[in-house]
Amino acid sequence: MKILAEHVAKKFRQELVIKQFNYTFHSGNSYALTGPNGSGKSTLLKLLSQFSLPTSGHIHYHHLDVPISSDDAFQYVAFVAPYTELIEEFSPSDLIEFLRKSTFLPNHFTIEAFEEFSELRTSRSKIIKNFSSGMRQKVKLSLAMASQRPILFLDEPTSNLDEKAKAWFEKTLKTQGEKLIILASNEPEEIKQCTHTLSILDYK
């Protein structure tokens, strides 16, 4: 997989948040987007994932050097952020079944596989809205990293996680090496896991 960003800019009202972002991201690499709070890291992550449109410029996805249409790009992406939502009326079992049917998760990924992968064991009938914020974040991370999507976007991934869960995330992220990973963060422990670092201030 490859993501090609060409002359990407984003303006909110009269403020230019991203200016002339040009970069090529490749599978098998991990990229940390860094910068002060409010500098545009999340905005750039949403642009690269094609969840938001640039004011100018283009984002292109390629698989084996074959272009992927913007309409199909979502099929290649898993996106996790503190502000993304789960279906809170579901139990973990319900959610996994739903995501298997939608092909986000592989067919063999059962609730037992989820519990082993996430190291998160709770009542299988407990609905997600009754989970703590840290548990919900760990569920989101687990499902994204267990998915078959080749591109992984992570916005402040260890937000709300305790130290044990952070150690789990660090260990599990190392198993994702074949994917294209783009991570927005200012946490040193997260940044040092990435093979490349880009400062958002270089594109202001």
RARA-V404577 format. One record per residue. N is the residue number from 1. RES is the residue in one small letter. D_LAST is the distance of its C-alpha to the last C-alpha in Angstrom with 1 decimal. Layout:
n=(N:N)
res=(RES:RES)
d_last=(D_LAST:D_LAST)
//
This chain:
n=(1:2:3:4:5:6:7:8:9:10:11:12:13:14:15:16:17:18:19:20:21:22:23:24:25:26:27:28:29:30:31:32:33:34:35:36:37:38:39:40:41:42:43:44:45:46:47:48:49:50:51:52:53:54:55:56:57:58:59:60:61:62:63:64:65:66:67:68:69:70:71:72:73:74:75:76:77:78:79:80:81:82:83:84:85:86:87:88:89:90:91:92:93:94:95:96:97:98:99:100:101:102:103:104:105:106:107:108:109:110:111:112:113:114:115:116:117:118:119:120:121:122:123:124:125:126:127:128:129:130:131:132:133:134:135:136:137:138:139:140:141:142:143:144:145:146:147:148:149:150:151:152:153:154:155:156:157:158:159:160:161:162:163:164:165:166:167:168:169:170:171:172:173:174:175:176:177:178:179:180:181:182:183:184:185:186:187:188:189:190:191:192:193:194:195:196:197:198:199:200:201:202:203:204)
res=(m:k:i:l:a:e:h:v:a:k:k:f:r:q:e:l:v:i:k:q:f:n:y:t:f:h:s:g:n:s:y:a:l:t:g:p:n:g:s:g:k:s:t:l:l:k:l:l:s:q:f:s:l:p:t:s:g:h:i:h:y:h:h:l:d:v:p:i:s:s:d:d:a:f:q:y:v:a:f:v:a:p:y:t:e:l:i:e:e:f:s:p:s:d:l:i:e:f:l:r:k:s:t:f:l:p:n:h:f:t:i:e:a:f:e:e:f:s:e:l:r:t:s:r:s:k:i:i:k:n:f:s:s:g:m:r:q:k:v:k:l:s:l:a:m:a:s:q:r:p:i:l:f:l:d:e:p:t:s:n:l:d:e:k:a:k:a:w:f:e:k:t:l:k:t:q:g:e:k:l:i:i:l:a:s:n:e:p:e:e:i:k:q:c:t:h:t:l:s:i:l:d:y:k)
d_last=(26.9:23.7:20.4:18.7:15.3:15.1:12.4:11.3:9.3:10.1:11.0:13.3:15.5:13.7:10.4:7.6:6.5:5.5:5.2:8.1:8.8:12.1:14.4:18.0:19.4:23.2:25.9:27.4:24.1:22.1:18.4:16.7:13.2:12.6:10.7:12.0:13.8:12.0:8.5:8.9:11.1:14.0:12.4:11.4:14.9:16.5:15.0:16.3:19.5:19.9:20.7:18.2:17.5:14.4:14.2:14.4:14.9:17.2:17.9:21.3:23.6:26.4:29.5:31.7:29.8:30.9:28.3:28.2:28.0:25.4:28.5:29.6:26.3:27.0:30.1:28.2:25.9:26.6:24.0:24.5:22.9:24.5:24.1:25.8:29.5:32.8:36.0:37.3:40.9:41.3:42.7:41.1:44.0:43.3:39.6:40.3:42.9:40.6:37.8:40.5:41.8:38.3:38.0:34.9:37.2:39.9:43.5:44.7:42.2:44.6:44.4:46.0:43.4:40.7:42.4:42.7:39.1:37.6:40.2:40.3:43.7:44.6:47.1:46.5:47.5:45.1:42.6:38.9:38.4:40.6:38.4:36.4:32.6:32.6:35.2:33.2:30.1:32.4:34.0:30.7:29.7:33.2:33.4:30.0:31.0:34.5:33.5:33.9:30.4:28.8:25.2:24.4:21.3:21.4:19.3:20.5:23.8:26.0:25.4:28.9:30.6:33.2:33.7:36.1:33.9:30.9:33.3:34.3:30.7:30.1:33.4:32.9:29.4:31.1:33.3:30.5:29.9:30.7:27.9:24.3:22.6:18.9:18.6:16.0:17.2:17.3:21.0:22.2:25.1:23.0:20.5:23.4:25.0:22.3:22.7:19.0:16.0:12.3:9.8:6.9:5.3:5.8:3.8:0.0)
//
